[in-house]
Amino acid sequence: MTVLHEKVGTCAECGTTIYCENGFLNGVLSANKTLKCFSCDERKVNNRVQLSPYQSNWPETFASEKNVILQQLGDPTIPIEHIGSTSVPNLSAKPIIDILLGVESLDEFTRYIQPLSQAGYEYVPKPELRARRFFKKETDTNDTFHLHICEWKGSEWEEKITFRDHLRANPGSVHAYESLKKQLAEAYREERSVYTEKKGPFIQSILNHAYKKG
Protein backbone atom coordinates (compact mmCIF):
# COMPACT_ATOMS: atom_id res chain seq x y z
CA MET A 1 0.00 0.00 0.00
CA THR A 2 1.41 3.37 -1.02
CA VAL A 3 1.41 6.07 1.66
CA LEU A 4 1.14 9.60 0.33
CA HIS A 5 3.12 11.91 2.59
CA GLU A 6 3.14 15.45 1.24
CA LYS A 7 4.26 18.66 2.92
CA VAL A 8 1.42 21.21 2.86
CA GLY A 9 3.00 24.08 4.77
CA THR A 10 3.94 25.21 8.26
CA CYS A 11 1.95 26.23 11.34
CA ALA A 12 1.38 29.98 11.38
CA GLU A 13 1.92 29.99 15.15
CA CYS A 14 4.96 27.79 15.83
CA GLY A 15 6.37 26.86 12.41
CA THR A 16 5.81 23.11 12.74
CA THR A 17 5.70 21.34 9.37
CA ILE A 18 2.20 20.22 8.42
CA TYR A 19 1.74 17.19 6.16
CA CYS A 20 -1.11 15.59 4.29
CA GLU A 21 -1.08 11.80 4.63
CA ASN A 22 -3.46 9.89 2.38
CA GLY A 23 -5.88 12.78 2.36
CA PHE A 24 -5.72 13.53 6.11
CA LEU A 25 -4.17 16.81 7.28
CA ASN A 26 -2.17 16.69 10.54
CA GLY A 27 -3.31 20.19 11.35
CA VAL A 28 -6.16 22.66 10.88
CA LEU A 29 -6.91 24.90 7.91
CA SER A 30 -8.93 27.96 8.95
CA ALA A 31 -11.50 29.79 6.82
CA ASN A 32 -8.87 32.37 5.83
CA LYS A 33 -6.54 29.56 4.65
CA THR A 34 -4.20 29.84 7.66
CA LEU A 35 -2.55 26.59 8.74
CA LYS A 36 -2.15 25.62 12.39
CA CYS A 37 -0.90 22.46 14.05
CA PHE A 38 -3.29 20.68 16.40
CA SER A 39 -1.43 21.89 19.51
CA CYS A 40 -1.65 25.57 18.58
CA ASP A 41 -5.27 25.22 17.51
CA GLU A 42 -6.12 23.60 20.86
CA ARG A 43 -4.48 26.47 22.74
CA LYS A 44 -6.60 28.88 20.71
CA VAL A 45 -9.76 26.99 21.64
CA ASN A 46 -8.79 27.04 25.32
CA ASN A 47 -8.24 30.79 25.08
CA ARG A 48 -11.63 31.38 23.46
CA VAL A 49 -14.34 33.28 25.34
CA GLN A 50 -17.55 31.25 25.25
CA LEU A 51 -20.42 32.46 27.41
CA SER A 52 -23.19 30.13 28.49
CA PRO A 53 -26.67 31.10 29.72
CA TYR A 54 -27.04 30.77 33.49
CA GLN A 55 -27.43 27.14 34.57
CA SER A 56 -29.54 26.45 37.66
CA ASN A 57 -27.32 23.48 38.59
CA TRP A 58 -24.17 25.61 39.03
CA PRO A 59 -24.71 26.21 42.80
CA GLU A 60 -25.30 22.48 43.29
CA THR A 61 -22.15 21.66 41.32
CA PHE A 62 -20.18 24.04 43.55
CA ALA A 63 -21.66 22.58 46.76
CA SER A 64 -20.74 19.05 45.70
CA GLU A 65 -17.19 20.09 44.78
CA LYS A 66 -16.81 22.00 48.05
CA ASN A 67 -17.52 18.77 49.93
CA VAL A 68 -14.92 16.93 47.83
CA ILE A 69 -12.29 19.56 48.66
CA LEU A 70 -13.07 19.68 52.38
CA GLN A 71 -13.02 15.90 52.66
CA GLN A 72 -9.68 15.74 50.87
CA LEU A 73 -8.16 18.47 53.06
CA GLY A 74 -9.62 16.92 56.20
CA ASP A 75 -10.71 20.21 57.77
CA PRO A 76 -14.40 21.22 57.53
CA THR A 77 -13.68 24.68 58.99
CA ILE A 78 -11.70 25.92 55.96
CA PRO A 79 -13.60 28.87 54.43
CA ILE A 80 -14.67 28.12 50.85
CA GLU A 81 -16.94 30.31 48.74
CA HIS A 82 -18.51 30.15 45.29
CA ILE A 83 -17.43 33.25 43.33
CA GLY A 84 -17.40 34.50 39.76
CA SER A 85 -20.31 34.78 37.36
CA THR A 86 -21.54 31.20 37.91
CA SER A 87 -22.28 32.22 41.51
CA VAL A 88 -24.74 34.95 40.45
CA PRO A 89 -28.28 33.89 39.46
CA ASN A 90 -29.40 34.82 35.93
CA LEU A 91 -25.94 35.92 34.79
CA SER A 92 -24.37 34.43 31.66
CA ALA A 93 -20.90 33.05 32.28
CA LYS A 94 -18.05 30.98 30.98
CA PRO A 95 -19.07 27.51 32.24
CA ILE A 96 -16.34 27.41 34.87
CA ILE A 97 -17.04 27.08 38.59
CA ASP A 98 -14.76 29.54 40.43
CA ILE A 99 -13.98 28.61 44.03
CA LEU A 100 -12.31 30.80 46.64
CA LEU A 101 -10.44 29.12 49.49
CA GLY A 102 -9.19 31.20 52.42
CA VAL A 103 -5.98 30.66 54.39
CA GLU A 104 -4.48 32.59 57.29
CA SER A 105 -1.27 33.24 55.33
CA LEU A 106 -0.63 32.81 51.63
CA ASP A 107 2.67 31.14 52.49
CA GLU A 108 0.57 28.15 53.64
CA PHE A 109 -0.67 27.34 50.16
CA THR A 110 2.15 24.88 49.34
CA ARG A 111 0.83 22.37 51.86
CA TYR A 112 -2.40 22.16 49.88
CA ILE A 113 -0.76 21.23 46.55
CA GLN A 114 -0.45 17.51 47.26
CA PRO A 115 -3.88 16.88 48.84
CA LEU A 116 -5.61 18.98 46.19
CA SER A 117 -3.87 16.95 43.47
CA GLN A 118 -5.57 13.88 44.97
CA ALA A 119 -8.87 15.65 44.30
CA GLY A 120 -7.89 16.29 40.68
CA TYR A 121 -6.53 19.83 41.00
CA GLU A 122 -3.41 20.96 39.20
CA TYR A 123 -1.40 23.84 40.61
CA VAL A 124 -0.70 26.38 37.88
CA PRO A 125 2.07 28.87 38.77
CA LYS A 126 1.12 32.39 37.72
CA PRO A 127 3.85 34.88 38.76
CA GLU A 128 1.57 37.80 37.92
CA LEU A 129 -0.82 36.80 40.73
CA ARG A 130 0.64 38.27 43.90
CA ALA A 131 -2.32 37.93 46.25
CA ARG A 132 -3.62 34.47 45.32
CA ARG A 133 -2.61 31.08 43.98
CA PHE A 134 -4.37 29.27 41.15
CA PHE A 135 -5.43 25.63 40.66
CA LYS A 136 -7.59 24.07 37.95
CA LYS A 137 -9.53 20.86 37.51
CA GLU A 138 -11.35 19.33 34.54
CA THR A 139 -13.56 16.28 34.92
CA ASP A 140 -14.76 13.51 32.61
CA THR A 141 -18.25 15.07 32.78
CA ASN A 142 -16.88 18.29 31.23
CA ASP A 143 -17.09 20.26 34.47
CA THR A 144 -14.28 22.77 34.89
CA PHE A 145 -13.23 24.22 38.24
CA HIS A 146 -10.86 27.08 39.00
CA LEU A 147 -9.69 27.20 42.60
CA HIS A 148 -8.21 30.42 43.97
CA ILE A 149 -6.36 30.39 47.29
CA CYS A 150 -5.92 33.74 49.04
CA GLU A 151 -5.71 35.15 52.54
CA TRP A 152 -9.04 34.89 54.34
CA LYS A 153 -10.60 38.34 54.72
CA GLY A 154 -7.61 39.94 52.98
CA SER A 155 -8.15 42.43 50.16
CA GLU A 156 -8.42 39.74 47.46
CA TRP A 157 -11.00 37.81 49.48
CA GLU A 158 -13.04 40.91 50.35
CA GLU A 159 -13.12 42.23 46.78
CA LYS A 160 -14.35 38.99 45.26
CA ILE A 161 -17.00 38.42 47.93
CA THR A 162 -18.13 42.07 47.85
CA PHE A 163 -18.52 42.05 44.07
CA ARG A 164 -20.46 38.78 44.14
CA ASP A 165 -22.77 39.92 46.93
CA HIS A 166 -23.47 43.24 45.21
CA LEU A 167 -24.53 41.49 42.01
CA ARG A 168 -26.71 39.03 43.90
CA ALA A 169 -28.55 41.92 45.53
CA ASN A 170 -28.81 44.23 42.50
CA PRO A 171 -30.53 42.89 39.34
CA GLY A 172 -29.78 46.17 37.52
CA SER A 173 -26.06 45.64 37.96
CA VAL A 174 -26.41 42.04 36.77
CA HIS A 175 -28.10 43.27 33.58
CA ALA A 176 -25.41 45.90 32.98
CA TYR A 177 -22.62 43.41 33.62
CA GLU A 178 -24.16 40.81 31.33
CA SER A 179 -24.48 43.36 28.51
CA LEU A 180 -20.83 44.32 28.92
CA LYS A 181 -19.68 40.70 29.00
CA LYS A 182 -21.55 39.87 25.78
CA GLN A 183 -20.10 42.92 24.02
CA LEU A 184 -16.57 42.04 25.13
CA ALA A 185 -17.01 38.35 24.29
CA GLU A 186 -17.96 39.32 20.76
CA ALA A 187 -15.10 41.81 20.38
CA TYR A 188 -12.40 39.66 22.02
CA ARG A 189 -13.64 36.13 21.40
CA GLU A 190 -10.14 34.77 20.79
CA GLU A 191 -8.42 36.84 23.48
CA ARG A 192 -9.54 35.75 26.93
CA SER A 193 -6.92 37.83 28.75
CA VAL A 194 -8.08 41.01 26.99
CA TYR A 195 -11.71 40.12 27.69
CA THR A 196 -10.88 39.79 31.39
CA GLU A 197 -8.88 43.03 31.44
CA LYS A 198 -11.67 45.02 29.79
CA LYS A 199 -14.11 44.00 32.54
CA GLY A 200 -11.84 45.61 35.13
CA PRO A 201 -13.25 49.18 35.12
CA PHE A 202 -16.83 47.93 35.61
CA ILE A 203 -15.80 45.66 38.48
CA GLN A 204 -13.86 48.48 40.13
CA SER A 205 -16.82 50.85 39.80
CA ILE A 206 -19.04 48.32 41.59
CA LEU A 207 -16.46 47.89 44.35
CA ASN A 208 -16.10 51.65 44.77
CA HIS A 209 -19.88 52.01 45.05
CA ALA A 210 -20.16 49.11 47.51
CA TYR A 211 -17.35 50.37 49.76
CA LYS A 212 -18.69 53.93 49.69
CA LYS A 213 -22.18 52.72 50.55
CA GLY A 214 -20.81 50.47 53.28
C-alpha positions in Angstrom: 0.0 0.0 0.0 1.4 3.4 -1.0 1.4 6.1 1.7 1.1 9.6 0.3 3.1 11.9 2.6 3.1 15.5 1.2 4.3 18.7 2.9 1.4 21.2 2.9 3.0 24.1 4.8 3.9 25.2 8.3 2.0 26.2 11.3 1.4 30.0 11.4 1.9 30.0 15.1 5.0 27.8 15.8 6.4 26.9 12.4 5.8 23.1 12.7 5.7 21.3 9.4 2.2 20.2 8.4 1.7 17.2 6.2 -1.1 15.6 4.3 -1.1 11.8 4.6 -3.5 9.9 2.4 -5.9 12.8 2.4 -5.7 13.5 6.1 -4.2 16.8 7.3 -2.2 16.7 10.5 -3.3 20.2 11.4 -6.2 22.7 10.9 -6.9 24.9 7.9 -8.9 28.0 8.9 -11.5 29.8 6.8 -8.9 32.4 5.8 -6.5 29.6 4.6 -4.2 29.8 7.7 -2.5 26.6 8.7 -2.2 25.6 12.4 -0.9 22.5 14.0 -3.3 20.7 16.4 -1.4 21.9 19.5 -1.6 25.6 18.6 -5.3 25.2 17.5 -6.1 23.6 20.9 -4.5 26.5 22.7 -6.6 28.9 20.7 -9.8 27.0 21.6 -8.8 27.0 25.3 -8.2 30.8 25.1 -11.6 31.4 23.5 -14.3 33.3 25.3 -17.5 31.2 25.3 -20.4 32.5 27.4 -23.2 30.1 28.5 -26.7 31.1 29.7 -27.0 30.8 33.5 -27.4 27.1 34.6 -29.5 26.5 37.7 -27.3 23.5 38.6 -24.2 25.6 39.0 -24.7 26.2 42.8 -25.3 22.5 43.3 -22.2 21.7 41.3 -20.2 24.0 43.5 -21.7 22.6 46.8 -20.7 19.1 45.7 -17.2 20.1 44.8 -16.8 22.0 48.0 -17.5 18.8 49.9 -14.9 16.9 47.8 -12.3 19.6 48.7 -13.1 19.7 52.4 -13.0 15.9 52.7 -9.7 15.7 50.9 -8.2 18.5 53.1 -9.6 16.9 56.2 -10.7 20.2 57.8 -14.4 21.2 57.5 -13.7 24.7 59.0 -11.7 25.9 56.0 -13.6 28.9 54.4 -14.7 28.1 50.9 -16.9 30.3 48.7 -18.5 30.2 45.3 -17.4 33.2 43.3 -17.4 34.5 39.8 -20.3 34.8 37.4 -21.5 31.2 37.9 -22.3 32.2 41.5 -24.7 34.9 40.4 -28.3 33.9 39.5 -29.4 34.8 35.9 -25.9 35.9 34.8 -24.4 34.4 31.7 -20.9 33.1 32.3 -18.1 31.0 31.0 -19.1 27.5 32.2 -16.3 27.4 34.9 -17.0 27.1 38.6 -14.8 29.5 40.4 -14.0 28.6 44.0 -12.3 30.8 46.6 -10.4 29.1 49.5 -9.2 31.2 52.4 -6.0 30.7 54.4 -4.5 32.6 57.3 -1.3 33.2 55.3 -0.6 32.8 51.6 2.7 31.1 52.5 0.6 28.2 53.6 -0.7 27.3 50.2 2.1 24.9 49.3 0.8 22.4 51.9 -2.4 22.2 49.9 -0.8 21.2 46.6 -0.4 17.5 47.3 -3.9 16.9 48.8 -5.6 19.0 46.2 -3.9 16.9 43.5 -5.6 13.9 45.0 -8.9 15.7 44.3 -7.9 16.3 40.7 -6.5 19.8 41.0 -3.4 21.0 39.2 -1.4 23.8 40.6 -0.7 26.4 37.9 2.1 28.9 38.8 1.1 32.4 37.7 3.8 34.9 38.8 1.6 37.8 37.9 -0.8 36.8 40.7 0.6 38.3 43.9 -2.3 37.9 46.3 -3.6 34.5 45.3 -2.6 31.1 44.0 -4.4 29.3 41.2 -5.4 25.6 40.7 -7.6 24.1 38.0 -9.5 20.9 37.5 -11.4 19.3 34.5 -13.6 16.3 34.9 -14.8 13.5 32.6 -18.2 15.1 32.8 -16.9 18.3 31.2 -17.1 20.3 34.5 -14.3 22.8 34.9 -13.2 24.2 38.2 -10.9 27.1 39.0 -9.7 27.2 42.6 -8.2 30.4 44.0 -6.4 30.4 47.3 -5.9 33.7 49.0 -5.7 35.2 52.5 -9.0 34.9 54.3 -10.6 38.3 54.7 -7.6 39.9 53.0 -8.1 42.4 50.2 -8.4 39.7 47.5 -11.0 37.8 49.5 -13.0 40.9 50.4 -13.1 42.2 46.8 -14.4 39.0 45.3 -17.0 38.4 47.9 -18.1 42.1 47.9 -18.5 42.0 44.1 -20.5 38.8 44.1 -22.8 39.9 46.9 -23.5 43.2 45.2 -24.5 41.5 42.0 -26.7 39.0 43.9 -28.6 41.9 45.5 -28.8 44.2 42.5 -30.5 42.9 39.3 -29.8 46.2 37.5 -26.1 45.6 38.0 -26.4 42.0 36.8 -28.1 43.3 33.6 -25.4 45.9 33.0 -22.6 43.4 33.6 -24.2 40.8 31.3 -24.5 43.4 28.5 -20.8 44.3 28.9 -19.7 40.7 29.0 -21.5 39.9 25.8 -20.1 42.9 24.0 -16.6 42.0 25.1 -17.0 38.3 24.3 -18.0 39.3 20.8 -15.1 41.8 20.4 -12.4 39.7 22.0 -13.6 36.1 21.4 -10.1 34.8 20.8 -8.4 36.8 23.5 -9.5 35.7 26.9 -6.9 37.8 28.8 -8.1 41.0 27.0 -11.7 40.1 27.7 -10.9 39.8 31.4 -8.9 43.0 31.4 -11.7 45.0 29.8 -14.1 44.0 32.5 -11.8 45.6 35.1 -13.3 49.2 35.1 -16.8 47.9 35.6 -15.8 45.7 38.5 -13.9 48.5 40.1 -16.8 50.9 39.8 -19.0 48.3 41.6 -16.5 47.9 44.3 -16.1 51.7 44.8 -19.9 52.0 45.0 -20.2 49.1 47.5 -17.3 50.4 49.8 -18.7 53.9 49.7 -22.2 52.7 50.6 -20.8 50.5 53.3 
